[in-house]
Every structure is written in structure tokens, then in C-alpha cells.
Amino acid sequence: MEGQSKALLKALHLLTPTGALNADARRKLKQVNHLVRLLEPALDDIYARHAQPCLVDVGAGKGYLGFVLHELVLAKRGRGLLYCVESNAELLARAKAMAEDLGFSQLRFVAAPIANAVLPERVHLMTGLHACDTATDDALARALLLGADHIALVPCCQAELARALAQCKPTEPALQALFACALHRREFGAHLSNVLRCLVAEAMGYQVAVTELVGWEHSAKNELLLCRRTQAHSPRARRRLSALLALFPVRMHLLEALGFSPGGGSEGMTQAATQPAQ
């Protein structure tokens, strides 16, 4: 991407000793760069409305997304802060040292699980790239509870509902065929996870778009959930969520994190936000 420095690519160990990109690094960089492009409408929105935008990257890992966002967005616009949240203290210490070496002064590092990370009360954009299994739910729940203006998540492996479906007895017996086989259970569980995530976000006042991140040849974990807060809540989405859970009575970490009661309908979900974002 234009404006991306070799110094950053070297620090991220994406360049070979000869200064070239190998195939794996090229795929990784393409995913991150393409996500940044897809975030441009959200970034333009928050930079137009807020003097000091607050961005959060959860499950930051080695910091690929955070560092690229800093170089291509925050540093160029000269304002805003990006909080990198990672529970692996060793990874985060390396990222912090690298930020100091590069002079990336608009990055902040938080060593904590997503659910417990100390963050500003006002978050304008929360991202999560390939947060594994229920870490995506932690990211979504935290963003919803904070009332983030925009949320962008690329889920990774999603085994929670595959395990739950093994014990699930849907109200319509014929639906059992959708996940009778272990392979189908895994794939259907991942699909159902993302459908429920979208409905939860919609129920809590977000407009949700689902798209591909990059071509499937680059990653099998390729679904991007883009959410923009537009209202306090959506009764229609809550009804759809309840109806789906009536068909597939599964427990899900996301619903529990938000105080949702499967037996009591979607009215039990926590009201994280009562007014549209300003």
C-alpha cells in the first residue's frame, strides 16, 4: 500500500533479508492492508466528528493491524489514539518496544483479556482481526457495551457452537440434518455463530454489513462483520434473534456476556446503549 515504509515491514519481520516479501508475508500484508481500506468509510466518519478519535484493536497479537493503522491513518492525520489489547504480555512487550523504536507515539498498549481491559469510556472504532473462537464474542460484547460508533471483526476458528450443536435438539427434527455430521456441525456452527453475532449487533442498534475480507485463496477465515451504530436498539432484530434461538436452543458466550437469557426471550439482553452515538 502506498505510504507503507520498509522500516515498518522490517520491524514486523515481513521482509526477507534481501528486502523482498515472501508468499506468506504477502498474504498477511494483503489481508491487513485490505482491511484498512475497508475501514476507510468508518475512519472518515469518526475523524470528521471527533477531535481525538479513539481506536481499539483487540487480540492485537504481534500488532500487524495496529502498526499499519498507525502508519497509514493516525500518523498521517496527526491525531487520535489506538489502544492495542493483548492478553499475552510477552507479545505486547515486544510490540511496545517496537513502537518506541519506530517512534509510533499514538499507540497505547493494554496487557489484559479483552473483557477486562481498561479502556476509555468512549471508543469510536473497535477492530479484531482473527480473534479465535469466543475471543470474537468478547470483542463484540465489549464494543457493544461501550457503545462504539463502529465495529469491524474478522472471526477466526469458531468451535463453541459446534460443541453445543452436538447436544442440540432443534424444535423441528428435520433441522438436525443440517449438523448431523461432524464436518457439517463445524461449518454450520461457524455460520450460525456469525448470524447470531450480526443479529445481536442489530438488536443493539447497529447497521451490519457482511462481506469478504480478501479472496478465499488467501484465508479460509474470510468473513468480515462491519457494524455502525445508528439507533438505540431494534425490536425487529430482537424478535428475529429470539425466533432463531427458538429453532436452535444453544447457549453462546456472547449472549451470556450481554446478560441475555435464552429462556426469557431477547428482552433479557443488557441495554448497553440507550442513545445513538454522538
N, C-alpha and C positions, 0 to 999 in steps of 0.2 A: 504494500500500500504506500502511496506517495506520502512522504514525510516520516517514514519509519527509518530509524537510524540503525546503522550497523552496530553501534555501541550497545544498543538495547538487545539486538538479536544475539550478539556475542554473550552478553550477560545472561541471557535466558538459555544459553547453550543450544541455540537453534542453528548456528553457523558451524560448518566444519572448520578445521584449522586452515584450510585454503580459502575460506570466506564464502563457501557455497552452501546452499540449503540441500540437505538430503531429503529423500522422499517422505520420511516420517515427519520431519520438521516442516516440510512444505504443506503437508496435510493439516498439521496442527495450526500453523500460522494462517492457513486459509480459513479454517473454522473461526478462529478468533477475529480475524480481520472482517470476515463476512458478518459476524455478529455485531461488530462495531458499526458497520454500515446499516444494518437493520435497526440499530438503536438510534440512528440519526434523528428521526422524527421526534422521539421521546426526548433526546438531548436538546434539540432545538426548542422544544416546548418548555422544558424546565429552565433553560438558560434565558429564555425570553421573559419568564415570570419571576425568577428568583435571583437575587443579587449574589448569593453564595450557595449554589446548588450542592446538595449532599447526596453522594452516590455510595452505594454499599455493594461490595462483591462478596458473597458468602461462599464458603467452601473454596476459598481462594487458591488453595494448593500452592504451587510454585509461583503463582502470581502472573501468569501469562496475560489473562484478560485485564487485570488491574493495571499492569505496566503499559500495555498497549493503549488502554483508555487514557492513562495519564499523558502519554506522549502525544497522542493524536487528538485529544479533546481538551483535557484540563489545562495542560501547559500552553496550548495554542490560544485558548480563550482567556487564560490568565486569572481564573478564579474557580472556586469550588474545591471541595474536598472529596476524596474517595477512601472509604474505610474498607480494608481487606480483612475479612473474618476467616480464621482458620483454627481448627482445634489442635492441629499438630504444631506444637510450639517450636520444634526444630525447623520445620519448613518455614514457619513465619519469621523466625530469627534470621534465616538466610535471606528471605525476601526483604526484610527491613534493612539488613546490611547492604544489599544490592541497591536499594532505593537511596541510601545515603551516598554510596559510591557514584551513582548516576546523577545525584542532585535532584531527585524527584521529590520535591518538598510538599506536594499536595496529596501525598499518600499518608494514611494512618493505618496502623496495624493492631488488630484485636485478636489475642490468643484466647479463644473460648469456643465452646459449642455454639451453634447458630442460635439456639433458643435462649441461651444465657448471655450472649454477647452484649456488652454495654455500648449502646449506640445513641446518637442524637434522637430526640423525640420526633423530629421532623426529617423524614427521609423522602427524597424526591424520586430516586430510581434505585431499585434493588435488582441485582442480577445474580444468577447462579448457573454456571456452565458445568454440566455433567456432575451435579451433586448426586451421589449414589443413594439409591433406594429411598428411605424415608428422610434423608437429608434434604431432598427436594421439597418434601412436605414441611419440614422445619423452616425452610427458606420462605415458602409461600405463606405459611401461617404467620411467621414473623412480619413479613411485608404487609399482610392484611391487618394484623393487629396494630401496626404502626401507621396504617393508612397511607402507604407510599403512593405517590402520584402514578408511578409506572413500575411494572414488574416484568422482568424478562428471564425466563427459566428454560434451560435445556436439560430435561431429566436424563438420568443415566439408567443403570440397572434398576429394575422395579420388581422386587420379588415378594413384597409384602402381600399383595392381593393374590398372587399365585398360590401362596401358602393358605390364605384364607379361603380361596375358592375350592381347595381340596376338601373342605368341610362344609361348603355352602350347599344349601338345599333351596334352589330358587322356587318361587311361588308357582311358576309354570314349569312342570317337569321337563318339557321338551327343551328348555333353555340349558339343561345340563349338558346337552351335546356340544355346546359352544366351548366347553372346557373339560370334557371328559378325559382327553389325552394330556399327558404332562406337557408336551410341547405347546399344544393349543392353550393350556392353562397358563403357561408363562406368557405367551403372546397376548392372550385375551386379558390377563391380569394387568399387563403393562398398559394396554389400550384403555381398560376400564379405569385404571389409576388416573390417567391423563384426562379422561372425560369427567371424572369426579372433580379433579382439580379445577378444570375450567368452570364447571357448574358452581363450585364453592366460590370462586372469584367473582363470577357473575352475580351470585346471590348477595355478595357483599359489596356490590356497586361498581364492578369493573366491566368494561367492554373488553372482550377477549378475542384475539386472533390467533389461529394456529397455522403454522407454516413450517416448511423445511428449513433447516439451517444451511446445509450445503448438500451436494449430491450424495446419494447413498453409497457411492464408491469410496467416500472419504470417512464415513462413520455410520454404523448401524443405529447409533443413538442420535437421532437427527431431528427430533420434533422440538420446535421452538414455540413456547407459550408467551405471547405478548399481551400484557394486561394494562389497561389505562383506566384510572378511576374517574367515573363520570357522574355517580349518584351515591346516595347513602346506602341503598340496598335495592334488591329486585325480588319482589314477591313471586313473580313468574318463574325466575330461576330457582327459587327455593322450592316451589311446587314440583318442578322437573327433577330436582335433586332428590326430593322425598320419594317421588314415583320410581326413580331408578333404583334407589336403595330398597324399596319395597319389592322390586323384582329380584335384586341381588343383595340379600341381607348380610353384608360383610362389614366387619369393623375395619377402620382405617385410621392410621396415626394422625392424619391431617384433621379429620373430623373430631377426634378426641382432643387434639391440641387447641381447637377452637371452641371447646365446650359443647360440641354438637351431641345430641342424644339420639341415637338411631331409633330408639323405641318411641320417642316423643315427637317425631317429625322435625322438619328443619327449623321450626320456631325456636328450638333449643340452642341454635347456634349463637355464639357470642356476638354481640353488636360491637364490633371493633371500631366502627366509624359511623357517626351519625350525621355528618355533614359532608358535602362534596369537598374535595381538596381545593385549597386556595392557592 
